[in-house]
Amino acid sequence: MSALTTTDAPEHNPEPTPPTSESASASASANGKGAFTAAQLVAALPGAMRKLDPRQMWRNPVMFIVEIGAAYTTVLAIAEPFLGGAADSGGSSVPGSFTWGIALWLWLTVIFANLAEAVAEGRGKAQAESLRATRTSTTAARVTSYDAQGDPAATNAATAPVSSADLTLGDIVVAVAGDLIPGDGDIIWGIASVDESAITGESAPVIRESGGDRSAVTGGTRVLSDRIVIRITSKPGETFVDRMITLVEGASRQKTPNEIALNILLASLSIIFVVVALTLNPIAGYSDAAVSVPVLIALLVCLIPTTIGALLSAIGIAGMDRLVQRNVLAMSGRAVEAAGDVTTLLLDKTGTITYGNRRAAEFTALRGISLHTLIQAAAVSSLSDPTPEGKSIVDLAKEQGFTDSAAPTGEIVPFTAQTRMSGLDLADGSQIRKGAGSAVIAWIEQEQALGQGHPLPSSELDELEANIERISNAGGTPLVVATKAADGTGQILGVVYLKDIVKEGLRERFAELRSMGIRTVMITGDNPLTAKAIAAEAGVDDYLAEATPEDKLALIRKEQDGGNLVAMTGDGTNDAPALAQADVGVAMNTGTSAAKEAGNMVDLDSDPTKLIDIVRIGKQLLITRGALTTFSIANDVAKYFAIIPAMFAGVFPGLAMLNIMQLHSPASAILSAIIFNAIIIVVLIPLALRGVSYRALSASKILSRNILVYGLGGIVAPFIGIKLIDLVVSVIPGF
């Protein structure tokens, strides 16, 4: 019952070697976090110019308005010599170069906005080129006929060389040492050491094997040892590398709901200010204070939120880019954004909170049972157990005198999430099981329910519970060993003590998450006592013990019904329902195809602890967007003090008191504001790409910090920047 409680190299494949980890690292350095150089700007400039196409610009309403204004001002600048001279502003004459100056900087404003997005996309395209090197067409040994028993894994199974591009979903291929794996798939037979550096950048080889949750392999990686049989699980052009290339190039990036909402808000504000600019001249005309069209366009551009409008798309692309740098493939921008809003984090105990390499440390036999009997039964049931725990039981048993030469054989019963047991059915009809205490007891009592067998003595159950409690309180995992005779009579032999070690530094990380308002829940198949001890040591808020796939799904739904957004990791087919239900489901790349299809993110490094970093990246994306929105709005407020007095000071002398920056002239003030409005976009591109520095703070503290730093900074920066630009503009003859 679950408990949720608080507190030899082949000749058929002579293909080129994929990029090494060094090249991958170089690529990562070139496109790494915070990398931003003048060379990137120059490389992105052609892309920025192509984006001037109105068919693309209309997707960004704010900058589309600026482009229309720039085009109209350019027409006016060309027509002015034929229409009687230059425009005027605020009753003062202005030089003929004024309109051209406004038009030039309006165009630069649009180009700079496109440049921000082009730089962000360019970083992704550089990564895509590196990934394409791993997508070289390889020759695969496709199984064409099986042996007499129909076994594709047999060494005499017939194979034929085919191009990896001709492989289809469900094909069976054989890969041996030295082969490049031709496509994404699951290992259905064998175990091998695989070099995944072409994908992950990690030079250390990893073990991939059939029959477990580390059976998935990725096309483009190389087999270093042994022989494996793979069932292809993806179509050509739909592998994870293909999808990753598409992602980092930005070709399939869709705007997230929050981004769409903010775009609507910015568009609404822009429309309001368009109306203000259109009605301003007729109203001002009653006081003979009419201003020129270029000045009105300059006012409009300074009023509308051009800064955030220019950087919004780049912020979203950069957020995706930061995930890719960490070898996380997000299926959509929505998932990245949802990671920033997560309030509940579900973490598997094994491999995430603990190292997962639980080892047998002690055999404890019940009274009346010889230690030799317990060791023999535990070892026999573990001989075919491929897990680290099973192997450790055999190792410990051998240290204590067990020999496998005379060990009985039988039908292997593998471990499943539903039964939470594994073991062996012997030829004489008897059975051996090892697993969770409650599962083993239920297995024995199942015969009693059928009117067979004998009930377990209460003293035996009490002794068992005492041993389980002792091991659990020490933070270990008790593994109960039992046998059942052919007549159905069951007997518990004793307990195996498995040690599990909590990873260092997790308590501090969970404390950070708690300060951000994120509740952490540890999920484990262990009994409640073990779960409680590990949870207390790790510092998680809640835990779910003896969890089945149904329990995980029920917990996620319960959290979501309470208004929480849930994130979790998984790698097995039994995790697929929960991954699909979670708002952020991170599947391990080594996991099953079902898990990867169910989740909305795939971690190519298969590191479950990366979920915490994904949440931080999501929050950094949201914080960066919020900070630059605050800066943009505050920035617009400050520019009013440069534009408005300059427009009407010649007609209404009283407005001169608003000229607190003491700008040189109305023309220089207006031009300086437009120049600053364009330059600030370029200045903020590195921040938009790198992201605002993230700190684990509550939402209210983050808001206060944004208002103080970016709100105040957005007000102060224009006063300083416009004044400095005005000093330069004022030396130009006529200004």
Order of alpha helices (4+ residues) and beta strands (2+ residues): beta-alpha-alpha-alpha-alpha-beta-beta-alpha-beta-beta-beta-beta-beta-alpha-beta-beta-beta-beta-alpha-alpha-alpha-alpha-beta-alpha-beta-beta-alpha-alpha-beta-beta-beta-alpha-alpha-beta-beta-alpha-beta-alpha-beta-alpha-beta-alpha-beta-alpha-beta-alpha-alpha-alpha-alpha
